[in-house]
Amino acid sequence: MSRPYDLKALRAAAEQAIEAAKENTDAFVSFIDWESLAIVVARYWADDDGDSGYVVTIEECADDDGPIRRFIADHLAAAGFPGVEVQTEW
């Protein structure tokens, strides 16, 4: 990463991405609880091999929902947060 991300700004951008997804629910065919869909955490991680990155975790969505994860990741990249991993969980 070339610059550290502000985690509160990353979370806010992810919340905006969820709102954008809610405007286009027909594009997503897997199990999503649209009423409860929310960001659990935006976090930075690093390991002892020198790898690091950012993750946004969204709850109330199927764990294997690739389309919503791609939608959120694309929205984050367009908002200035490229390379963020998006995880989904029930």
Residue, then its C-alpha position, 0 to 999 in steps of 0.5 A: m500500500s502506498r499510503p495508509y488508509d483511514l479506517k473510519a473513512l474506509r468504513a464510511a465508503a463501505e457503508q456507502a457501497i452497501e447503500a448503492a447495492k441496496e438500490n440495485t438488489d436485482a443484480f444479486v441472486s444469493f442470500i442477502d438480508w437487505e434489512s440487516l446488511a451492515i459493515v462489521v469491521a474495517r481493519y488493517w492486517a499484517d503478518d510476520d512474512g511482511d504481507s499486509g492489507y485491508v479487509v472490510t467484513i459485511e454481515e447478513c450476506a452469504d459467505d460465498d457471495g462473489p457478486i456483492r463482494r465484487f460490487i463493494a470492492d469496485h465501489l471502494a476502489a472508485a472511492g480511493f480504496p483499491g485493493v481492499e478485501v471484502q468478506t461476507e458472513w452470516 
